[in-house]
Amino acid sequence: MVFWTDGAANSRSVWLGWLCRHSRSGIRNPVPSLGTFIPGFGNRKSQGKRLQLSRTRARIERNYNWKNREDMNARILGPVFSAMILAAILTQASEKDVINQSFNVKPGGNLYIKVDRGNIHINTSDSDKVDVKVVRELKRASDARAREVYEMHKIDISQAGDTMKVEAENTSKIWNKNPFNNLDVDYTISIPRRFNVDLHTSGGNIDIAEVEGSTKAHTSGGNIALEGGKGNAEIRTSDGNLRLGNLEGDLIAHTSGGHIEVDRITGSAEVETSGGHISVKEANGAVSAHTSGGNVSARLNEQPKSKCLLKTSGGNISVSLAEKVAVDLTARTSGGRVESDFDGEFNKSRTKLVAHINGGGPELLLETSGGNVEIRK
């Protein structure tokens, strides 16, 4: 057993105080020798004292490290658990409101939709019915609050002969706040395949199955997909991509910011985007394609009856022509080269080509401000 003199006890207190004080502050400087505080600590007679103090020091450091680890876990895991709880609260959804209605119609009728928000899904079949399903869900709200908002959000579903209308124009504001900000709405409408559709949403995606009739679709913010159909189509979005399948008719497709892809078009195609790529895989009519920033590609499968124009302000242009297509070609670029499988007159720098392909025909103008131009067979 080690007995401490008063002086040694005081020295021990000084040393232990130094150790605890510097351990709490996080300073990792070497711990001074006990000889600094206890006279004669380096003598052989003081080996028992050194052993006792070493054990004391180890116990203090062990207790401190354990407490420090608990504090660190609390500092790290506390905010994590708080964030998880907050996320769970913010993402909670109230009970859904579902509307189902069914109407008898004849093929060849009309569907008109104009809604303030939400996605629109159009399915087609050989039936003689229109089935309307509306699903509403209010995010980050209680069930009671959701029922209040559902009551305020008016949806009018009506029928006049073979014309169906779904309308939801809500602009209510309470204390300068829109109660519908966290409201998600999905419209799923099943119609006869031979039907005309006119669709408008102020914010959401639109997807349409194959229809036999005229198609109009407009969204102020979202993507539009048209699987295919027989009839003219006018597709517009203020911000999104356009994906169009096999169309038998004339096409107008505009987006203010996104890509446009057309699989096959038998009529004329007028496609334009303010920022994205344009691809017309198979065109059997005249094509007018313009993008302010992206690549343009098209395949002319049949003889166009009028002028074709492919233009980009910043990208490449690639055109392929079927064997018997006859056009008067003018291709030029301000920042690249023109390459062609057809004979014609190039300028010295090969930035412009004029050619009368297969004897000439309607004008085919290819123009880019910054990219290459390719004309292939």
HUQUINOR-V499199 format. One record per residue. RES is the residue in one letter. OMEGA is omega in degrees with one decimal (NA if undefined). Layout:
{{RES | OMEGA} {RES | OMEGA}}
This chain:
{{M | -178.7} {V | 177.0} {F | -178.1} {W | 170.6} {T | 179.3} {D | 179.9} {G | 179.5} {A | 178.9} {A | 178.0} {N | 179.4} {S | 177.9} {R | 179.5} {S | 178.6} {V | -177.5} {W | 179.4} {L | 177.7} {G | 178.1} {W | -177.6} {L | -178.0} {C | -177.4} {R | -178.0} {H | 176.5} {S | 179.3} {R | -177.4} {S | 177.3} {G | -179.5} {I | -176.7} {R | 178.1} {N | 179.3} {P | 178.5} {V | -179.1} {P | 175.2} {S | 178.6} {L | 177.5} {G | 178.1} {T | -175.6} {F | -175.0} {I | 179.5} {P | 176.5} {G | -176.5} {F | -177.5} {G | -179.4} {N | 177.6} {R | -178.5} {K | -176.0} {S | -179.8} {Q | 178.4} {G | 178.7} {K | -179.2} {R | 179.2} {L | -179.4} {Q | -177.8} {L | 177.9} {S | 178.2} {R | 178.8} {T | 179.2} {R | -179.6} {A | -179.5} {R | 179.6} {I | -179.4} {E | 179.8} {R | 179.0} {N | -179.1} {Y | -179.0} {N | 179.3} {W | 179.4} {K | 179.7} {N | 178.4} {R | 177.8} {E | 178.6} {D | -179.7} {M | 178.0} {N | 179.2} {A | -179.0} {R | -176.7} {I | -173.5} {L | 179.6} {G | 178.3} {P | 179.7} {V | 179.4} {F | 178.6} {S | 179.4} {A | 178.9} {M | 179.6} {I | 179.5} {L | 179.8} {A | 179.1} {A | 179.3} {I | -174.8} {L | -176.5} {T | 179.8} {Q | -179.7} {A | 178.5} {S | 178.0} {E | -177.0} {K | 173.8} {D | -175.7} {V | 177.2} {I | 177.0} {N | 176.6} {Q | -178.1} {S | -176.6} {F | 175.2} {N | 179.4} {V | 173.6} {K | 175.0} {P | -177.1} {G | 179.6} {G | -174.7} {N | 173.3} {L | 179.4} {Y | 178.7} {I | 172.8} {K | -174.0} {V | -174.6} {D | -178.4} {R | 171.0} {G | 176.9} {N | 178.8} {I | 178.2} {H | -179.9} {I | 175.3} {N | -179.9} {T | 177.7} {S | 179.3} {D | -178.4} {S | 175.9} {D | -179.7} {K | 168.8} {V | 177.9} {D | -177.5} {V | 175.1} {K | 178.9} {V | 178.1} {V | 178.7} {R | 179.8} {E | 179.9} {L | -179.4} {K | 173.8} {R | -179.9} {A | 176.4} {S | 178.2} {D | -179.9} {A | 179.0} {R | 179.0} {A | 179.7} {R | 177.1} {E | -178.5} {V | 177.4} {Y | 179.5} {E | 179.8} {M | -176.9} {H | -172.8} {K | 174.6} {I | -178.2} {D | 178.1} {I | -174.0} {S | 179.1} {Q | 173.4} {A | -174.2} {G | 178.7} {D | 177.0} {T | 179.1} {M | 177.6} {K | 172.3} {V | -174.3} {E | 176.0} {A | 179.8} {E | -175.7} {N | 179.3} {T | -175.8} {S | 174.9} {K | 179.0} {I | -178.0} {W | 177.7} {N | 177.5} {K | 178.3} {N | -177.3} {P | -176.3} {F | -175.6} {N | -177.1} {N | -177.3} {L | 174.4} {D | -179.1} {V | 175.8} {D | 177.0} {Y | 176.4} {T | -175.2} {I | 174.9} {S | -174.7} {I | 171.2} {P | -177.6} {R | 178.3} {R | -174.7} {F | 174.5} {N | -178.3} {V | 177.6} {D | -168.1} {L | 178.6} {H | 170.6} {T | -178.9} {S | 177.8} {G | 178.9} {G | 178.1} {N | 176.4} {I | 172.6} {D | -172.0} {I | 174.9} {A | -179.6} {E | 178.6} {V | 175.0} {E | -176.3} {G | 179.3} {S | -178.4} {T | 171.6} {K | 179.8} {A | 179.9} {H | 172.5} {T | 179.3} {S | 177.2} {G | 179.3} {G | 178.9} {N | 176.4} {I | 176.6} {A | 175.7} {L | -174.0} {E | -179.8} {G | 177.8} {G | 176.4} {K | -177.1} {G | 179.5} {N | -178.2} {A | 174.5} {E | -172.1} {I | -177.9} {R | 170.6} {T | 178.8} {S | -179.7} {D | 178.9} {G | 179.9} {N | 176.6} {L | -179.9} {R | -171.9} {L | -174.9} {G | -176.3} {N | -174.1} {L | 174.9} {E | -176.7} {G | 178.0} {D | -175.6} {L | 167.0} {I | -178.1} {A | -179.0} {H | 169.9} {T | 179.3} {S | 178.0} {G | 179.3} {G | 179.8} {H | 175.9} {I | 178.8} {E | 179.3} {V | 179.5} {D | -176.3} {R | -179.7} {I | -179.2} {T | 178.4} {G | 177.3} {S | -179.8} {A | 174.0} {E | -175.1} {V | -176.0} {E | 174.6} {T | 178.7} {S | 178.5} {G | 179.3} {G | 179.5} {H | 175.7} {I | 177.9} {S | 173.1} {V | -170.8} {K | 178.4} {E | 178.6} {A | 177.3} {N | 177.8} {G | -179.1} {A | -179.0} {V | 170.4} {S | -175.6} {A | -178.1} {H | 173.3} {T | 178.3} {S | 178.5} {G | 179.5} {G | 178.7} {N | 177.4} {V | 176.6} {S | 179.9} {A | 175.2} {R | 177.6} {L | -175.5} {N | -177.3} {E | -178.0} {Q | 176.5} {P | -179.5} {K | -179.5} {S | -174.7} {K | 173.7} {C | -178.0} {L | 173.8} {L | -172.1} {K | 174.0} {T | 178.1} {S | 179.5} {G | 179.4} {G | -180.0} {N | 175.7} {I | 178.9} {S | -179.4} {V | 172.8} {S | -175.2} {L | 173.7} {A | -169.1} {E | -172.4} {K | -179.9} {V | -178.6} {A | -177.8} {V | 169.4} {D | -172.1} {L | 166.6} {T | -179.6} {A | 178.6} {R | 178.1} {T | 177.7} {S | -177.5} {G | 179.8} {G | -179.8} {R | 175.8} {V | 177.0} {E | -175.5} {S | 171.8} {D | -177.6} {F | 177.9} {D | 178.4} {G | -178.4} {E | 176.2} {F | 166.3} {N | -174.1} {K | -176.3} {S | -179.7} {R | 174.3} {T | 178.7} {K | 178.3} {L | 172.4} {V | -176.5} {A | 174.0} {H | -172.2} {I | -178.6} {N | 177.8} {G | 177.6} {G | -177.8} {G | 177.2} {P | -177.4} {E | 171.6} {L | -176.5} {L | 178.3} {L | -173.0} {E | 175.5} {T | 178.6} {S | -179.1} {G | 179.9} {G | 179.3} {N | 176.5} {V | 178.7} {E | 173.4} {I | -174.2} {R | 175.9} {K | NA}}
